[in-house]
């Protein structure tokens, strides 16, 4: 409640009318820029905000009329262990739930620890923290990133800045622990919808403890799987880099250029863009004239040998050099801006104020730059989609369809920009034919819609004929050179794998150190124990820990520690080997007892139909639940008669479902 009050006090509530007015569009784009301390421009952040349901706190996900608790928000560690759960009581996913979880985490961590936080809308969470000062005391120790599965829904510039595979320090962590946790507890939803408050808490808490225990027992297997996967990726990436034969320094430089180019603010259009450009050139001429006057004064001092107060000949020469450098920069800017306008003489500038052709020309150039940026982003996202599709197995089609949907979402915007650009080209052609354009003006070439999405190196999209005289855009290596692009991917993969390997080594070392300390503590507790019942429990704990040590030792044997582990795992080697044999025998016995289950046939279609019937039955119970909402208060029944009526309805529905199941089973036989 404290965090909720803070958020509602500091951050003003958005009104729907104001929000709609602020939504940017490609027809009337607002000025794009960077917000303080953010890695991507406002246009990308606004695009992500519009893409995600979780970013809209007013979006209704559950009814607060029928349910006191509308959901859960969880914070999990990298090993998919639940750290904390927050009970959601609002219809939407409010930010203060995530903020209070992060605050609780840092209250239980050392002051020197830096934390990487992966969240579906990590960009929006960091944005709120930077703007409104949330978690201000912890921001220097937080690295925000996106969960891998949800990264495809973000704008490409946002992915460059927040995707964990492109951010230093995240290794191969994917942030999908919450998805796994949700998959494991979603079976509780039907029963929890009609459970009492404390019954619900007890059930969820018990399920979480079970999942944590199961995950803890498999920690050695988890480390082994992560290590082997990391090694496989590292070897594959190194083979690609060796085949390409490119220097890592070159690839790093190209990667920096790519990030800088694709995360810069988008070029904007304006009704007065030509007049603004002309005024800028005239202002530069004025500055150039003032520098020339100042330079003449310094030259007079050198000729006369009489210098100003507290100045020597060295000071005059240094000042003269600095002014000449500034003059060179100003002249270069004037030359560039005049080329874009298509004028040569200073005298022509004032007469061109309000010229419609120049306005169309500069707006078309800005629009074409936006179109290029959208096409580049789409091309890079499609490459990732194709690469993911080649690695997709039959049970991962949901991920593939999710990515395809997010990438195709940009096509209408791109087509709309292309149509508007072509209309501007036709208008500029008419201006030239009517003699309303400056002399020697050239009309730009319209874009061919049929080849627009190919984005080939020789396409017209790269040619600025009529828009930027004597200046053609050079295709950068990170965009036009296939080897460099593949090399950048391989370089990023090797860096993330190196981070992952170092982290797994530390985790493996910590696991062995903890195991040794736990073994010593259990033995000490048994020696000091005077109660037979407690001693019995400690002996059971010791036996279980011995089994864990045996399987962990076997599973992480391929992973080196951060330093030589000379003291072992706690138990002696003989006891560990004996425990490992016992575990192997238990596994064989369990496999033998499952022979009957393995021989059973399983009809997938029948299982799907069963799920449909079960959902129908649950909906029937829910309908009765809603009809009787007058007798329901915050998940508790007020009337015993109402509860009995609902039970009767539920039994009738279940009997119908059961008879349907029997008839369906008979049919499939």
N, C-alpha and C positions, 0 to 999 in steps of 0.2 A: 504493500500500500504506500510505503514511503517513496519508492521509485515512481509509482504511478502519479502521485501528487507532484513530484518534482517535474516529470515530463509535461504534465498538463499545465503546470504553472509557467515553465520556461518557454515551451513551444506553443504558439497560438494555434487555435483550432482552424483547420482549413475549411473554407466555405466552398460548396459545390460550384457556385457561379464563378468564384474567383479562380478555382482550379481549372474550369473549362476555358476561361479566358486566357490562362497562362499556358495552355497546351500548345506546344510549338507544332507548326506544320511546315511542309516544304513550300507551300505557296506564300506564306508570310512568316519566314523564319525570324526569330528574335536573335539578338546579338549573342553569339556563342563565345564562351570564354572559360577560364579555369576558376573554380572556387578555391578559396584558401586551403592549402595542404592536401588537395585532391590530385590524383594522378591522371584523371581523364576529364574531358570537357563537359560542360553542362548538358550539351545535346545528347551525349551518350548516357549520362545519368538519367535524364528525363525519359529516354527511350526504354531503359531498364525499368524505371518506375511504372511505366505504362504497360509493361509486359507481364508483370508478376502479380498474382492475386495476393501473395503474402505482403507485398509492399503497400497494399491498399488496406488500411486499418478499418475502414468503414465497410469493407466487403463482408457480407454476412455468410459465415460458414456453418453456423449452428444456431438453433433457436434458443434465445434466453428466456422465452416464455414457458417452455416445457422443461428446460434443463438448467439447473443452477450452475453446473460445471460443463463448459462447452468443449473442452479439449485439454490436451497436455502439451507442454513444450519441454523438451529434454536437452540437457547438455551432456554429451558423451566424450570420453577421451579418445585418443587415437586408436586404442585397442577395443573400441566399441563397448566399454563399460559405462554404465549410467553413473554420472556424478551427482546431478540434481535434477529433480522434476518440478515444474511449476504448474499449478492448477489454473487453467484459463477459465475466466468467468465472463468474458466478453464475446460478442458475436464474431469479431474479426481478430486477426493476429497482430496485436499491438506491440510496439517496439519495447515498451517497458518490461515485457516478459524476458526478452533477450538481454536487456540491460541489467536486470537484477540477477540473472544467472551469471553473467560475466563478472559483476561485482562480487558475488559470492565466491567465485573461483579465485579472484585475486586476494580476497581476504584470507584464503587458505594456502597461499603460495609465498615463497620467499620473495623479498623485495627486489632481488636481482634477476628474477626469472622473466624472460620474454615469452609471450604466448602467441601462437598462430591460431586464429579463429576462422573456421570455415563455416559459412552460413549461406543459405540459398540466395539471399539478397545482401551479401556482405558489403557491397558498394553503397547501398542505401543506409545501412547501419553506420558505416564510417562517416558518411556524409552528415547524418544527423548529429553524430558525436562532435564533428568538427564545427558545425554551424552553431549548435546550441550548447556546447560545452559539456555534454554528457560524458561520464567516465574520464573527466579531465585529468585526474591524478594517475590514471593507468594508461592513457593513450600512448605515451612514449614506449610502453612495453607491449603494445599490441600490433600484430600484423593481421590485417583483414584479407580474406580470400573467399572464393566461391566454392561451393560443393561441386564436384566434377559433373554430376548428372545434370545439375541445373545451370551450368555455365553456358550451355548452348543457347539458352533463352535470353542471354544478355547481349548487348551490342558488342560488336567486335572490338572497338577500342577498350571497352570495359574488360573483355576477356584478356586483352594484352596486359592490363594492369592488375587483374585480380585472379586469373586462372592459376591454380596451385602448381601446374606444370610449367608455368612461365614466371613464377615468383620464387625468389631465392629463399631457401630455408624450409620449404614444405616437403621436400623429398617426393615420395610417391604417395603421400597421404591424400585420400580422396574426399574425406568429409562425408561419406555416405553411411556412417554409423547410425545416424538417426533413421535413415530409410530401412536399415536392417532391423533396428529396434521396433519401428512401426510395423514391419512385416511380422515380427514375432508376437506382438501384443494385439494386433487387430482382431484376433479371434475373440477377444474379451468384449468387443463393442456391443454385441446384442445384449449380453447379460448386464453390462455396466449401465446401459441406458435406463434400466428399471431397478437398479440397485440403490440401496441407501448410501448416505455419505460415507460412513465409516466402513461399511462393507466394501464400497468401491476402493477406498484407500488401502484397505487390507489386501484385497485381491491384486491390485496393481503392485503393491509393495512386495508381495510374495512372488509374483511373476518376475519382477525385476531381480530379486535375490536369486531366483532359479537361473535366470539368464546370465547373471554375473558369475555365479558359481560354475556354470557350464563353460563359459568363456575363459574363466581363470584356469580350469583344468586343462583346456586346450591351448594355453599360452605358448607352450613349446612348439606345438604344431603350427600355431599362427606365425611365430617367428620364422620357422622353417619355410613355410609357404611364401612369406614376404621376401625372405632372403633369396630363394631360388628364382622367384619372379623378377626380382631386382637384377640378379646376375644375368638372367636371360635377356632382359631389356638392355642392359649395359653392353653385353657382348654384341648384340645386334646393332646398336648405335655405333659402337666402335668400328665394326666392319664397314658400315656405311661411310664413316669419316675417313677410314683408310683407303677405301675405293675412290673417294672424291679427291683426296690429296690436297685439301685446302687447309690453310693455316687457321688455327683457332682464333688468333688475333683478328684476322680478316672477318671471320664469322661473327665474332663478338661486336666488331664495329658495324657490320651490316645489320645485326640485330638491334643495336642502339638506334641506328638510322630508321629502321622499320618502326620501332616503337614511337620515336619522335614524330615520324611522318603520319602515322595512323592514329595518334592520340592528340593531334593538334586540333584546335577549334575549326569548325567548318567555315568556308568562305560564305559571306552573306550578300544578299541583294538589298538594294535600297533605291527609292525613287530619286534621290538626289546624289547618287553615287558619283556621277560625272562631275557635278559641281564641287563635291568634296575633294575629288582627286585634283581638280584644277586649283582649288584653294591651297591644297597641300604643296603643289609645285610652286605656286607663287610665294608661299611662306618659306620654302627652301631657298628660293632666289633671294629673298630678303635676308635670310640668315647668311647666305653666301656673301652678300654685299657687305654685311657688318664684319664678317671675318676678314674680308679683303681690306677694309679700313683699318682694322686692328693690326693686320699683318704689315700694312704700310707704315704704321707708327713704329713697329719694332724695327723695320728696315731703316727708318730714319735714325733711330738710336744707334744702330750699328755703324751707319755712315758718319754720324757726328761724333761718336765716342762718348756722348753724354747719356747716361742711363738714369732711369727713374730711381726713386727712393728704395733703398735696400735691395737693389738689383745689380747683378754683375753681368759680364758678357755671357757667362755660361747660362745664367737664368734667362737672358733674352733669347739665346739660341734654343734652349729647351722649350720656351713658350712658343717660339716661331715654328718649331717642329710639330708641336701638339696642334697648333692652329691649321697647319698645312694638312695634317692627317684628317682633321675634321672636315676640311674643305673637300678632300678627296671622297670622303663618305657622302657628303651632300651632293657632289656632282654625280656620283654613281646612282644615288636615289633619284635625282632629277632625270637622268637618262632613262632609267627603268620605267618611271611613271609616265614619261612622255612617249615611250614606245607603246605602252599599254593604251594610251589615249590616241596614238597615231598622229601626233603633232610634232613639228620640228622646231618652230621658232617660238620664242617667249611672247612675241606680239600677238600670236594667234590665240593665246590662252583665254584672255578676257572676252574675246568675241565668241568663244565657244561655250560660254556659260549658258546652261539651260538647253544645250543641244540634245535632242532626243536620240540621235544615233549613238552618241557616246554613252548615254545612259543605258541603251540596249546592249552596247558592246561590253561594258564593264559588268552589267548584270548577267549577261550570257557567260562571261568568263567565270564569274563566281558560281553560277549554276552548274557549269560544266565541271568545275572542281568538286562540287558536292556530289555530282553524278559519278565521277571517278572514285571518290572515297567510298561511296555505297557499293560500287562494283568491286573494288578491291576487297572490302570487308566480306562481301558475299563469296568471292572467289576463295578466300582463305578459309571461310567456314565450310564451303563445299569440299575443299581438299581434306579437311578433318573428317567430314562426313564419309567421304569415300574410303579414307584410311580405316575409320571405325567399322564401316560396312564389311570390309575385307576380313576383319578380325571378329565379326559378329557370329555368334552361334545361334542355334535355333531358339534358344530360350531367352535371347536378348533382343528380340525384334521390337519390343516396346521402346528400348533406348533408341534404336534406329529410326523408328517412326517419330519419336519425340524430336530428335535432331533435325530430321527432314522438315517437319512442320515449322520449327523455329527458323530455319534457313530460308524456306520459301516465303516466309512472312514479309521479306524485304522486296519481293518482286513487284508488287503494285506500286510501291514508292519509287522504285527505279524507273518503271515504265512511265509514271507520271512526270518525273523529272525530265526524261528524254523527250516526251511530247512537248513540254513547255520550252525546252531548249530549242527544238526544231521550229516552234512558232516564233521564237525570237530571231532565229536565223532568217526566216521568211520576211519578218518585219524589217530587218536590217537590209535585206536585198531590195525591198521596196524603197527604203530611204535613199539608197545609193542611186536607184533608177530615177527617183524624183529630184535628185541633185541636192538633197538636204544633208548629206554627209560630208565631212571634210574631204579635201582632194586626195586622190590615190587610195581611198578606202577600199578594202576588200571584204566581201561578205564571207562569213564562216561557212563551212560545209555542214549540212545537217547530218545527224547520226542515223545510220541504217539500223532499224529496230531488229531486223532478222539476225544480225550478228552481234547484237549488243552484249549478250551475256557470255559470249565466248571470251572476250577480253584478251584478244591476241595482241602480240607486240606491235604488229603492223596495222592495227585497227585505227579508224579515224578518230576514235575517242582520245588518242594521244596527240593528235595534230591540232595545234592552235592557230591554224591559218585564219587570218582576219581578226584574231583576238589578241595576239601577242607578237607583233612584228619582229622579225630577226631573232626570235627567241623560241625555240622548240623545247618541250619538256623531255629531258633525258630519262629513259626508263632505268630506275635504280636496280642494282644487282639483286636485292632481296625480293624484287617483284618480277623481273624479267629473266633472271638467270636461274634455271632449274637446279643446277648444282649447288648454288649458294642457298637456295631455299631448302633443299634436302639437308645441306650441311648445318643450317641453323636448327632444324628439327633434331638432328643427331646430337648437336652440341648441347642443346637444352636437355635432352634426355640423359646424356652422360652426366651433366651437372646434377640433375635431380637424383639420379641413381647413386652418385657419390654421396650426396646428402643422406639418402635413405640407408646406404650401407653403414655409414658412420652412426646413424641413429640406432639401427638394429644391433650393432655391436655394443653400444651402450646399454640397450635394453636387455640384451643377453647377459651382459656382465651384472647388471642390477638384479636380474632374476636369480643368478647363481649366488650373489652376495646375500640377497634376502633369504634364499633357501637355507644357506649355511647359518645365518643368524636365527632363523626360525627353529631350526633343528636344535641348536644350542639352548634356546629359550625353553623349548618343550622338555628337553632332558633335565634342565635345571628345575623346572616346575614339578616334574615327577619326583625328583629327589627331595624337594622341600615339601611335598604334599603330605598331609596327615589325614586326609579324608579319603576313604576307599572309593566312594562314588565319584568324586572329582578325579581321583587317580585313574579310575577306569575310563573316564572320558578323555583324559590326557593320553592314555595308551592308544585309544582309538584314533585320536588326532595324530599321534606319532606314526601309526601304521599308515594312515592316509597320506601323510606328508612323505613318508618313505616311497610310496607308490608314485606320487607326483614327481619326486626327485628322479626316480628311475626313468620315467617316461620323458621328462624334460631333458635329462642328460642325454638320452638317446636322440631326441629330436633336434637338439641344437648343436650336435657334435660337429656339424660342418661350419658353424659360425664361429669365427675367432672373437675373443674378447678384446676389450680395449687395452688390457694388460694381461700378462700370463697369470692364469688362475691356478695357483699352486695348492690351495687348501681344499680343493674339491667342493662337493655339494653339501657336505655335512655328514651324512651316513658314509660308512666305509664302502669300498668298492664291492666287496663280497655281498654285503646286504643289498646294494643297489642291483647287482646282477641277479640275485635271487628274486627280488621284487619284480624285476623286468620279466623273468621267466613266468612268474605267477600271473602277471598281467597278460602275457601272450597266451597262456592256457585259458584264461578267462575269456579272452576274445574269441578263441577257437570254439569254446563251449557255446558262447552266445550266437556265433554264426551257425553252429549245428542246430540250435533250437529254432532258428528262423527258416529252416528248409521249407516248412509248410507254407510260410508266408511268401517265399520266393516262387513257389509253384503255383500260387494263386494268380488267376488272370484278373486284369483290371481294365474295365471299360471306361475310357476317358469321357466318351459322350454321356454315359450314364452318370459319371461323377459330376459333370457340368450340370446335367439336369437336376441332380440332387441338390447342388448349390442353389439353383434357381428356386426349387421348391422351398428350401430352407429360408432363402431371402423373402419369399412370398409369405411364409408363415410368420417371419419376424415382422414384416410390414403389417400383417393382420393384428398382431399384438400391439404394434405401435399405434395403429389407428384407434384401437380401443383405448389405448393410453391417452391419446389426444382428445378423444371424445369425452373422456372423464376428467378433463383438466381442472374442472371446478373442485374436484376432491383431492387434487395434488398440490403440494406446496414444497418446492425445493427438493424434489426427489423422494418425498415421504408421503405415504398414503394417509389421508385423514379419516377415511371411512372403511371399516372392516367389511361392510356389505359391498362396497364398491370393489374392494380387492377380491372378494369371492366371485362377483360377477365377471371380473376380468379373467380370473382363473378358469371359469366355466367356458368363456369365449376362447381362451387359449387352448383348452383341451379339445374343443370342437375343431379348431383349426388344425391342431396337431394330428387328430384322428384322420382328417381328410388327407393331410400330407402323407401320413403313414400308409393309408390305403393306396394312394397314388404311387408311392414308392414300391409297394408290393406288386401292383399291376405292371409297373414299368420293369421291375426285375424279371417278372414272368415273361414279359415280351422279349427282353434281350436274351433270355435263355433259349 
